[in-house]
């Protein structure tokens, strides 16, 4: 089974400095087929790292060209969880296509304040 069919294998975590970077190997879409497992993994980490205020989670969207409504609900849920635990949660490397979806769904205010440019530009491996 390849990583496209197995969401757990699709997710890559990498610790770089004060960041834990979540990347998506061989994925172009975040949708109902893979976003629940993404939520489970990242939410579990947010709860765990809330004890260590020095770690900041970043979801690297490099390579992602489409997010469906379920995927956006997952991101909104992760933002809500990070707010409960008083943790920042950032998105990086948002493609023009995903940025257009954010605009169409009128989520700019939510996601623009959550967007950062990382001091590096690579996919978590």
N, C-alpha and C positions, 0 to 999 in steps of 0.2 A: 504494500500500500504506500503510495507516495504522499508527500506532505500536503498536497492539494486536497486529497481525500481524507487526511488525518489531521484535524485542526491542532491537536497537541504537538505533533511534529512540525507544524507550520510556524509555531511561535518560537522565537529565539529571544533569550534574555542575555544581556551583557551589562556588567557593572563597569562604568567608566567614571572615575572621580566620584562626585556626589550624586551621580545619576544611575538609575537602573533603566536601561533602554530595552523596550519591547519592539522587536521587528518581526516581519512576516516573510518567511522564506517561500519563494515561488507563488506568491499570492498577488492577485490583481484586484480581488473583491473581498469585502467584508460583508457578509450577508447572514441570513437566517441559518445557513448550513454550518457556519464556523464561528459566529460571534458569541454564542453562549459559552463555549469553552474558553474563549478569549476573556470574557467577563469573569468567569470563575477563577482563572489563573491570576489575572491582574487584581481583582478584588481581594483575593486571599493575600497577595503580596502587600497591597495597600494596608490591610489590617495588621499584617506582620510588621511592616516597616514603620508603622505609626509610632512604634516605641523608639525608633532611631530617627530623630528629626534631621539627620544629616543626609538622608537618602531621598532623592526626588524621582518619582516615576515619570518616564517620558514614553509616549507611544509614537514610534517612528513609522509614519505612513508612507515611507518611500516605496514606490512601486504600486501602491494601491490607487486604482483608477475609479473604483465604484464602491459606494457604501449604500446598502438599502436601508429602509426605514427601521428595520430591526437592529441593524448595526448602529444607527444613530441613537436608538433608544438605549443600547448597551453603553455607548459613550456617555450619554446623559446620566445613566445610572452610576457609572464609574465616577463621574464628576460629583454626583450627590454623595457617594461613599467617601470620596477624598475630602469633601467639605466637612462631613461628619467627623472624620478623623483629623481635621485641620491640617491636611496634607495638600500641597500643590500637586496637580496632575497636568502635564503638558502634552501637546501634540506637536510633532515636528514633520518637516518635509511633506506638507500637504500639497498634493498635485492640483493642477488647474481644474481638472475634472471634479475632484472632490470639493474644492473650493467653490465651484459653481453650484454643486448640490447644497452646500452649506448656505449659500446665498438664496437659492430657490426655496429652501425650507425656513428661511429667515432665522437662522441660528448664528449669524455673524457675531452678535454680541456675546453669546456664550463661548464660541470657539475662538474668536479673535483674541480674547484676553487669556486664552489658554495656549496660544501658539508661541513657540520660541524657536529661535534659530540656534541650533546646537553649535558648540565650538568645534564640531567635527561633522562630517557629512558622509556617513557610511551606514549600511544596513547592519543591524545587530546580527552576528553570526553565531 
